[in-house]
Amino acid sequence: MNLFEGEIAKELGADKAYGIRPEHVELSATEGKWPGAVRHVERLGADNTMHLSNDRLGNFLARVEGHRTFQPGEAVFATPKPERVIRF
């Protein structure tokens, strides 16, 4: 679970913490809500776990299908699925 607390959580509409699971974060090379960069890729076969960084959010994870290829250092855009966000 990606958890963002404090001022970031408040900016994202949560009182205490904003949570989103890696599998509920969509990635695009061209557009999205959170611009960032790929730090590391865990290739797990059917899925890849992407370790991402964003200047405001810090580090977080996204899980994508195994055939999707992103490389460390590549610019990406992450978008949380709004219906899957958990606000505390």
DSSP file (Angstrom, degrees, kcal/mol; ACC not computed):
  #  RESIDUE AA STRUCTURE BP1 BP2  ACC     N-H-->O    O-->H-N    N-H-->O    O-->H-N    TCO  KAPPA ALPHA  PHI   PSI    X-CA   Y-CA   Z-CA
    1    1 A M              0   0    0      0, 0.0     2,-0.6     0, 0.0    20,-0.2   0.000 360.0 360.0 360.0 130.6    0.0    0.0    0.0
    2    2 A N  E     -A   20   0A   0     18,-2.5    18,-2.0    59,-0.1     2,-0.5  -0.820 360.0-170.3 -85.9 123.3    1.3    3.5   -0.9
    3    3 A L  E     -A   19   0A   0     -2,-0.6     2,-0.5    16,-0.2    16,-0.2  -0.971  10.3-171.3-120.4 129.4    0.5    5.8    2.0
    4    4 A F  E     -A   18   0A   0     14,-2.6    14,-2.6    -2,-0.5     2,-0.2  -0.980  14.3-177.7-119.2 128.9    0.9    9.5    1.9
    5    5 A E  E >   +A   17   0A   0     -2,-0.5     3,-0.8    12,-0.2     4,-0.4  -0.674  38.9  16.4-121.0 172.2    0.5   11.5    5.1
    6    6 A G  T 3> S-     0   0    0     10,-1.0     4,-2.0     1,-0.2     5,-0.2  -0.366 121.7  -6.2  72.0-141.1    0.5   15.1    6.3
    7    7 A E  H 3> S+     0   0    0      1,-0.2     4,-2.5     2,-0.2    -1,-0.2   0.854 134.2  56.0 -61.0 -37.4    0.1   18.0    3.9
    8    8 A I  H <> S+     0   0    0     -3,-0.8     4,-1.6     1,-0.2    -1,-0.2   0.933 106.9  50.0 -60.9 -45.2    0.2   15.7    0.9
    9    9 A A  H  4>S+     0   0    0     -4,-0.4     5,-2.8     1,-0.2    -2,-0.2   0.911 110.8  49.7 -59.5 -42.8   -2.7   13.7    2.2
   10   10 A K  H ><5S+     0   0    0     -4,-2.0     3,-1.5     1,-0.2    -1,-0.2   0.901 108.3  52.1 -64.4 -40.4   -4.7   16.9    2.8
   11   11 A E  H 3<5S+     0   0    0     -4,-2.5    -1,-0.2     1,-0.3    -2,-0.2   0.809 108.8  52.4 -63.4 -28.7   -3.9   18.1   -0.7
   12   12 A L  T 3<5S-     0   0    0     -4,-1.6    -1,-0.3    -5,-0.2    -2,-0.2   0.334 127.9 -98.5 -91.3   6.8   -5.2   14.7   -2.0
   13   13 A G  T < 5S+     0   0    0     -3,-1.5     2,-0.3     1,-0.3    -3,-0.2   0.654  83.3 121.2  91.5  17.0   -8.5   15.1    0.0
   14   14 A A      < -     0   0    0     -5,-2.8    -1,-0.3    -6,-0.1    -2,-0.1  -0.850  55.8-144.0-112.9 150.0   -7.7   13.0    3.1
   15   15 A D  S    S-     0   0    0     -2,-0.3    -5,-0.2     2,-0.2    -1,-0.1   0.944  93.9  -5.1 -73.1 -49.8   -7.7   14.1    6.7
   16   16 A K  S    S+     0   0    0      1,-0.4   -10,-1.0    -7,-0.1     2,-0.3   0.780 129.5   3.1-114.6 -46.9   -4.8   11.9    7.9
   17   17 A A  E     -A    5   0A   0    -12,-0.2    71,-3.1    -8,-0.1     2,-0.5  -0.995  49.6-147.2-149.8 150.2   -3.6    9.6    5.2
   18   18 A Y  E     -AB   4  87A   0    -14,-2.6   -14,-2.6    -2,-0.3     2,-0.4  -0.983  24.0-169.7-118.8 124.9   -4.2    8.8    1.5
   19   19 A G  E     +AB   3  86A   0     67,-3.5    67,-3.0    -2,-0.5     2,-0.3  -0.934  14.8 168.2-123.3 142.3   -3.7    5.2    0.4
   20   20 A I  E     -A    2   0A   0    -18,-2.0   -18,-2.5    -2,-0.4    65,-0.1  -0.961  31.0-126.3-148.4 131.1   -3.6    3.5   -2.9
   21   21 A R    >   -     0   0    0     63,-0.4     3,-2.1    -2,-0.3    42,-0.1  -0.459  26.5-117.0 -74.8 148.6   -2.5    0.0   -3.7
   22   22 A P  G >  S+     0   0    0      0, 0.0    41,-2.5     0, 0.0     3,-1.3   0.838 114.9  57.8 -55.0 -34.8    0.2   -0.5   -6.4
   23   23 A E  G 3  S+     0   0    0      1,-0.3    39,-0.1    39,-0.2    -2,-0.0   0.584 101.3  57.8 -74.0  -7.9   -2.2   -2.5   -8.6
   24   24 A H  G <  S+     0   0    0     -3,-2.1    57,-2.7    60,-0.1     2,-0.5   0.144  85.7  91.9-107.5  18.3   -4.6    0.5   -8.6
   25   25 A V  E <   -C   80   0B   0     -3,-1.3     2,-0.3    55,-0.2    38,-0.3  -0.966  65.8-151.8-111.8 119.4   -2.0    3.0  -10.0
   26   26 A E  E     -C   79   0B   0     53,-2.9    53,-2.5    -2,-0.5     2,-0.4  -0.708   9.1-150.1 -91.4 142.5   -2.1    3.2  -13.8
   27   27 A L  E     +C   78   0B   0     -2,-0.3     2,-0.3    51,-0.2    51,-0.2  -0.881  17.0 173.8-115.6 145.8    1.1    4.2  -15.7
   28   28 A S  E     -C   77   0B   0     49,-2.0    49,-2.7    -2,-0.4    -2,-0.0  -0.988  31.7-144.0-143.8 149.4    1.5    6.1  -19.0
   29   29 A A  S    S+     0   0    0     -2,-0.3     3,-0.1    47,-0.2    46,-0.1   0.576 101.5  33.0 -84.9 -10.7    4.5    7.4  -20.8
   30   30 A T  S    S+     0   0    0      1,-0.3     2,-0.3    47,-0.1    -1,-0.1   0.713 118.5   9.8-121.5 -27.3    2.6   10.4  -22.0
   31   31 A E        +     0   0    0     46,-0.2    -1,-0.3     3,-0.0     2,-0.3  -0.999  60.2 115.9-158.0 154.2    0.0   11.6  -19.5
   32   32 A G        -     0   0    0     -2,-0.3    47,-0.2     1,-0.1    46,-0.1  -0.936  62.2 -84.1 164.3 178.1   -1.3   11.3  -16.0
   33   33 A K  S    S+     0   0    0     45,-0.3    46,-0.2    -2,-0.3    -1,-0.1   0.877 109.3  41.8 -76.6 -41.0   -1.9   12.9  -12.6
   34   34 A W  E    S-D   78   0B   0     44,-3.1    44,-2.7    -3,-0.1    -1,-0.2  -0.903  72.6-153.8-116.3 105.8    1.5   12.4  -11.0
   35   35 A P  E     +D   77   0B   0      0, 0.0     2,-0.3     0, 0.0    20,-0.3  -0.496  36.4 133.9 -71.5 146.5    4.7   12.9  -13.2
   36   36 A G  E     -D   76   0B   0     40,-2.6    40,-2.1    -2,-0.2     2,-0.3  -0.910  45.9 -99.3-167.3-165.6    7.6   11.0  -12.0
   37   37 A A  E     -DE  75  53B   0     16,-2.0    16,-2.0    -2,-0.3     2,-0.5  -0.975  30.4-111.5-137.0 149.1   10.5    8.7  -12.9
   38   38 A V  E     + E   0  52B   0     36,-2.3    35,-3.6    -2,-0.3    14,-0.2  -0.692  30.7 176.7 -79.1 126.0   11.1    5.0  -12.7
   39   39 A R  E     -     0   0B   0     12,-3.9     2,-0.3    -2,-0.5    13,-0.2   0.805  66.1  -7.5 -95.0 -38.7   13.7    4.2  -10.1
   40   40 A H  E     - E   0  51B   0     11,-1.4    11,-3.0    31,-0.1     2,-0.5  -0.988  57.1-143.8-158.4 149.7   13.7    0.4  -10.3
   41   41 A V  E     - E   0  50B   0     -2,-0.3     2,-0.8     9,-0.2     9,-0.2  -0.985   5.0-159.9-123.9 123.7   11.8   -2.4  -12.0
   42   42 A E  E     - E   0  49B   0      7,-2.9     7,-2.3    -2,-0.5     2,-0.7  -0.902  14.1-153.7 -99.4 109.2   11.0   -5.7  -10.4
   43   43 A R  E     + E   0  48B   0     -2,-0.8     5,-0.2     5,-0.2     3,-0.1  -0.756  22.9 168.2 -87.9 113.6   10.2   -8.2  -13.2
   44   44 A L        -     0   0    0      3,-2.3     2,-1.0    -2,-0.7     4,-0.2   0.130  48.3-110.7-114.6  17.9    8.0  -10.8  -11.7
   45   45 A G  S    S+     0   0    0      1,-0.2    -1,-0.2    21,-0.1     0, 0.0  -0.773 107.2  27.5  92.8-101.5    6.8  -12.6  -14.8
   46   46 A A  S    S+     0   0    0     -2,-1.0    20,-3.1    20,-0.1     2,-0.3   0.760 132.4  31.8 -68.1 -24.3    3.1  -11.8  -15.2
   47   47 A D  E     - F   0  65B   0     18,-0.3    -3,-2.3    19,-0.2     2,-0.4  -0.907  65.2-150.1-130.7 157.4    3.5   -8.5  -13.4
   48   48 A N  E     -EF  43  64B   0     16,-2.9    16,-2.6    -2,-0.3     2,-0.6  -0.997  12.5-145.2-123.7 133.8    6.2   -5.9  -12.9
   49   49 A T  E     -EF  42  63B   0     -7,-2.3    -7,-2.9    -2,-0.4     2,-0.5  -0.894  17.7-154.7 -97.8 121.4    6.5   -3.8   -9.8
   50   50 A M  E     -EF  41  62B   0     12,-3.7    12,-1.8    -2,-0.6     2,-0.7  -0.844   5.5-151.6-100.0 124.9    7.6   -0.3  -10.7
   51   51 A H  E     -EF  40  61B   0    -11,-3.0   -12,-3.9    -2,-0.5   -11,-1.4  -0.872  28.7-177.5 -94.2 117.1    9.5    1.7   -8.0
   52   52 A L  E     -EF  38  60B   0      8,-3.2     8,-2.0    -2,-0.7     2,-0.4  -0.729  19.0-153.0-117.0 160.6    8.7    5.3   -8.8
   53   53 A S  E     -EF  37  59B   0    -16,-2.0   -16,-2.0    -2,-0.3     2,-0.4  -0.995   8.2-176.1-134.8 145.8    9.6    8.7   -7.5
   54   54 A N  E  >  - F   0  58B   0      4,-2.0     4,-2.5    -2,-0.4   -18,-0.1  -0.995  32.1-126.0-137.5 139.0    7.8   12.0   -7.6
   55   55 A D  T  4 S+     0   0    0     -2,-0.4    -1,-0.1   -20,-0.3     4,-0.1   0.841 109.2  29.4 -56.4 -37.4    9.1   15.4   -6.4
   56   56 A R  T  4 S+     0   0    0      2,-0.1    -1,-0.2     1,-0.1   -48,-0.1   0.856 127.3  39.0 -91.7 -39.5    6.1   16.0   -4.1
   57   57 A L  T  4 S-     0   0    0      1,-0.3     2,-0.3   -49,-0.0    -2,-0.2   0.747  92.6-149.0 -84.3 -24.5    5.0   12.5   -3.2
   58   58 A G  E  <  -F   54   0B   0     -4,-2.5    -4,-2.0   -54,-0.0     2,-0.3  -0.700  53.7  -8.4  87.8-145.2    8.4   10.9   -2.8
   59   59 A N  E    S+F   53   0B   0     -2,-0.3     2,-0.3    -6,-0.2    -6,-0.2  -0.674  70.3 154.7 -92.2 142.1    8.8    7.2   -3.6
   60   60 A F  E     -F   52   0B   0     -8,-2.0    -8,-3.2    -2,-0.3     2,-0.3  -0.957  31.7-114.4-156.0 172.1    5.8    4.9   -4.3
   61   61 A L  E     -F   51   0B   0     -2,-0.3     2,-0.3   -10,-0.2   -10,-0.2  -0.811  18.2-175.9-116.0 151.3    5.0    1.7   -6.2
   62   62 A A  E     -F   50   0B   0    -12,-1.8   -12,-3.7    -2,-0.3     2,-0.5  -0.988  15.7-145.9-138.4 144.8    2.8    0.8   -9.2
   63   63 A R  E     +F   49   0B   0    -41,-2.5     2,-0.3    -2,-0.3   -14,-0.2  -0.957  23.5 174.1-113.9 127.9    2.2   -2.7  -10.5
   64   64 A V  E     -F   48   0B   0    -16,-2.6   -16,-2.9    -2,-0.5   -38,-0.0  -0.828  40.4 -78.8-126.4 164.8    1.8   -3.2  -14.2
   65   65 A E  E >   -F   47   0B   0     -2,-0.3     3,-1.8   -18,-0.2   -18,-0.3  -0.307  45.0-114.6 -62.4 147.8    1.3   -6.2  -16.5
   66   66 A G  T 3  S+     0   0    0    -20,-3.1   -19,-0.2     1,-0.3    -1,-0.1   0.726 111.9  60.3 -60.4 -26.4    4.6   -8.1  -17.3
   67   67 A H  T 3  S+     0   0    0    -21,-0.3     2,-0.4     2,-0.1    -1,-0.3   0.651  83.3  95.4 -78.2 -13.4    4.6   -7.2  -21.0
   68   68 A R    <   -     0   0    0     -3,-1.8     2,-0.6   -20,-0.0    -4,-0.1  -0.650  65.1-157.6 -78.8 128.0    4.7   -3.4  -20.2
   69   69 A T        +     0   0    0     -2,-0.4     2,-0.3     2,-0.0    -2,-0.1  -0.928  22.4 161.1-117.3 119.7    8.3   -2.3  -20.3
   70   70 A F        -     0   0    0     -2,-0.6     6,-0.0     4,-0.0     3,-0.0  -0.945  25.5-142.3-125.2 151.0    9.6    0.8  -18.5
   71   71 A Q    >   -     0   0    0     -2,-0.3     3,-2.3     4,-0.1   -33,-0.3  -0.852  29.5 -89.4-116.3 149.9   13.3    1.4  -17.8
   72   72 A P  T 3  S+     0   0    0      0, 0.0   -33,-0.2     0, 0.0     3,-0.1  -0.310 116.1  25.1 -54.0 136.0   15.0    2.9  -14.8
   73   73 A G  T 3  S+     0   0    0    -35,-3.6     2,-0.2     1,-0.3   -34,-0.1   0.209  91.3 133.1  91.7 -14.0   15.4    6.7  -15.3
   74   74 A E    <   -     0   0    0     -3,-2.3   -36,-2.3   -36,-0.1    -1,-0.3  -0.450  59.5-119.7 -72.7 140.4   12.4    6.8  -17.7
   75   75 A A  E     + D   0  37B   0    -38,-0.2     2,-0.3    -2,-0.2   -38,-0.2  -0.631  41.9 169.2 -77.9 135.5    9.9    9.6  -17.2
   76   76 A V  E     - D   0  36B   0    -40,-2.1   -40,-2.6    -2,-0.3     2,-0.4  -0.904  30.3-132.4-139.9 167.6    6.3    8.2  -16.5
   77   77 A F  E     -CD  28  35B   0    -49,-2.7   -49,-2.0    -2,-0.3     2,-0.4  -0.996  19.7-159.3-125.0 129.1    3.0    9.5  -15.4
   78   78 A A  E     -CD  27  34B   0    -44,-2.7   -44,-3.1    -2,-0.4   -45,-0.3  -0.868   7.2-173.7-109.5 141.3    1.0    7.7  -12.7
   79   79 A T  E     -C   26   0B   0    -53,-2.5   -53,-2.9    -2,-0.4     2,-0.2  -0.970  18.2-138.4-135.5 119.5   -2.7    8.0  -12.1
   80   80 A P  E     -C   25   0B   0      0, 0.0   -55,-0.2     0, 0.0     5,-0.1  -0.519  27.8-113.1 -73.3 142.4   -4.5    6.5   -9.2
   81   81 A K    >   -     0   0    0    -57,-2.7     3,-2.2    -2,-0.2     4,-0.4  -0.679  26.6-145.3 -73.5 115.2   -7.9    4.8   -9.9
   82   82 A P  G >  S+     0   0    0      0, 0.0     3,-1.0     0, 0.0    -1,-0.2   0.814  94.9  56.6 -57.3 -34.6  -10.2    7.2   -8.0
   83   83 A E  G 3  S+     0   0    0      1,-0.2    -2,-0.1    -3,-0.1     0, 0.0   0.594 107.8  50.1 -73.9  -8.4  -12.7    4.4   -7.0
   84   84 A R  G <  S+     0   0    0     -3,-2.2   -63,-0.4   -60,-0.2    -1,-0.2   0.398  81.6 115.6-109.3   0.1   -9.8    2.5   -5.4
   85   85 A V    <   -     0   0    0     -3,-1.0     2,-0.5    -4,-0.4   -65,-0.2  -0.461  52.1-151.7 -70.5 140.8   -8.4    5.3   -3.2
   86   86 A I  E     -B   19   0A   0    -67,-3.0   -67,-3.5    -2,-0.1     2,-0.5  -0.975   9.8-165.5-115.5 123.7   -8.6    4.9    0.5
   87   87 A R  E      B   18   0A   0     -2,-0.5   -69,-0.2   -69,-0.2   -73,-0.0  -0.927 360.0 360.0-112.4 133.5   -8.8    8.1    2.6
   88   88 A F              0   0    0    -71,-3.1   -70,-0.1    -2,-0.5    -1,-0.1   0.333 360.0 360.0-112.4 360.0   -8.2    8.0    6.4
